[in-house]
């Protein structure tokens, strides 16, 4: 990722496909000269390299996730959990923090996680299933 400020990097992220587990490197960066999509996320793993841009970190990461899902891969990070979501304020601030959602309860500061921290491989899902879970949570309030 040239000409970008690296915001974070992990070379020990687990990617899962069925019962297969693979080591993955994730890098997330900001390049303010690349408007309207200044954020970049890159995943390097058995699929090769996948880099996508977005207007915020979640948009860039979701684009990477969708690409990997085409080959059946899921990233085992909090951002891929069905019970994790960012508010609009967190997204627009470029934060890597997100809310751990509980049915029937509003999101709160007492239950926050980092998007790029490990999640149990059995706890992650597709981008679409995550959006559906968020809608169910919103209706539960």
C-alpha positions as CSV (number, residue, x, y, z in Angstrom):
1,X,0.0,0.0,0.0
2,X,2.0,2.9,-1.3
3,X,1.2,6.5,-0.5
4,X,-1.2,5.6,2.3
5,X,-0.9,5.9,6.1
6,X,-1.1,2.4,7.4
7,X,-3.6,2.4,10.3
8,X,-3.0,-1.2,11.3
9,X,-1.6,-4.5,10.2
10,X,-2.0,-8.1,11.4
11,X,-0.3,-11.1,9.9
12,X,-2.0,-13.7,12.1
13,X,-5.7,-13.4,11.1
14,X,-7.5,-16.7,10.5
15,X,-9.6,-17.2,7.4
16,X,-12.0,-20.1,7.2
17,X,-13.6,-22.0,4.4
18,X,-15.8,-24.9,5.5
19,X,-13.4,-26.8,7.8
20,X,-10.2,-25.3,6.3
21,X,-8.3,-22.7,8.2
22,X,-5.6,-20.5,6.7
23,X,-3.3,-17.8,8.0
24,X,-4.1,-14.3,6.5
25,X,-2.4,-10.9,6.6
26,X,-4.7,-7.9,6.9
27,X,-3.6,-4.3,6.4
28,X,-5.9,-1.2,6.7
29,X,-4.8,2.2,5.6
30,X,-5.9,5.8,4.8
31,X,-5.0,7.8,1.8
32,X,-6.8,11.1,2.0
33,X,-5.7,12.0,-1.5
34,X,-8.0,9.2,-2.8
35,X,-11.4,10.8,-2.4
36,X,-14.2,9.8,-2.2
37,X,-12.8,6.4,-1.1
38,X,-9.7,7.1,1.0
39,X,-9.7,3.9,3.1
40,X,-8.1,0.7,1.9
41,X,-8.1,-2.8,3.2
42,X,-5.9,-5.6,1.9
43,X,-6.1,-9.3,2.7
44,X,-3.3,-11.6,1.7
45,X,-4.0,-15.4,2.0
46,X,-4.4,-18.6,0.0
47,X,-6.4,-16.7,-2.6
48,X,-3.5,-14.3,-3.3
49,X,-4.0,-10.6,-2.6
50,X,-7.3,-8.7,-2.4
51,X,-7.3,-5.0,-1.9
52,X,-10.4,-2.8,-2.0
53,X,-11.3,0.8,-1.2
54,X,-14.2,2.4,0.6
55,X,-15.5,5.6,2.0
56,X,-14.8,4.2,5.5
57,X,-13.0,1.2,7.0
58,X,-16.2,-1.0,7.1
59,X,-17.0,-0.3,3.5
60,X,-13.5,-1.2,2.4
61,X,-13.4,-4.3,4.6
62,X,-16.9,-5.4,3.5
63,X,-15.7,-5.1,-0.2
64,X,-12.8,-7.4,0.6
65,X,-15.1,-9.8,2.5
66,X,-17.5,-10.0,-0.4
67,X,-14.7,-10.8,-2.8
68,X,-13.3,-13.6,-0.5
69,X,-16.9,-14.9,0.0
70,X,-17.0,-15.7,-3.7
71,X,-14.5,-18.4,-3.1
72,X,-16.1,-19.5,0.2
73,X,-13.7,-17.7,2.6
74,X,-14.7,-15.8,5.7
75,X,-12.4,-13.7,7.9
76,X,-12.4,-14.6,11.6
77,X,-12.5,-11.0,12.9
78,X,-15.0,-9.1,14.9
79,X,-16.1,-7.1,11.8
80,X,-17.5,-10.4,10.4
81,X,-19.6,-11.3,13.4
82,X,-23.4,-11.0,13.0
83,X,-23.7,-9.2,16.4
84,X,-21.1,-6.5,15.6
85,X,-21.9,-3.1,13.9
86,X,-20.6,0.4,13.8
87,X,-22.8,3.5,14.2
88,X,-22.7,6.2,11.6
89,X,-20.6,8.4,13.8
90,X,-18.0,5.7,14.3
91,X,-17.9,5.0,10.6
92,X,-17.5,8.6,9.6
93,X,-14.7,9.1,12.2
94,X,-12.6,6.3,10.7
95,X,-12.7,4.4,13.9
96,X,-11.9,0.7,14.1
97,X,-14.2,0.3,17.1
98,X,-17.7,-1.2,16.9
99,X,-20.6,-2.2,19.1
100,X,-21.3,-5.7,20.3
101,X,-25.1,-5.8,19.8
102,X,-27.5,-7.5,22.2
103,X,-31.1,-8.2,21.1
104,X,-33.5,-5.8,22.8
105,X,-30.8,-3.5,24.1
106,X,-29.4,-0.3,22.6
107,X,-25.7,-0.3,21.6
108,X,-23.5,1.1,24.4
109,X,-20.0,2.0,25.2
110,X,-19.9,-0.9,27.7
111,X,-19.9,-3.4,24.9
112,X,-17.4,-2.3,22.3
113,X,-14.8,-4.4,20.3
114,X,-12.2,-3.7,17.7
115,X,-13.2,-4.6,14.1
116,X,-9.9,-6.3,13.3
117,X,-9.5,-8.3,16.6
118,X,-10.0,-12.1,16.4
119,X,-13.4,-13.6,16.5
120,X,-14.1,-17.3,16.9
121,X,-14.2,-18.9,13.4
122,X,-17.6,-20.4,14.3
123,X,-19.0,-16.9,15.1
124,X,-18.4,-15.2,11.7
125,X,-20.8,-14.9,8.7
126,X,-21.2,-13.3,5.3
127,X,-21.7,-9.6,4.8
128,X,-25.3,-10.2,3.7
129,X,-26.1,-12.3,6.8
130,X,-24.5,-9.7,9.0
131,X,-26.7,-7.0,7.5
132,X,-29.8,-9.2,8.1
133,X,-28.7,-9.8,11.7
134,X,-28.3,-6.0,12.2
135,X,-31.8,-5.4,10.9
136,X,-33.2,-8.0,13.3
137,X,-31.4,-6.3,16.1
138,X,-32.8,-2.9,15.1
139,X,-36.3,-4.3,15.1
140,X,-35.8,-5.8,18.6
141,X,-35.4,-2.4,20.2
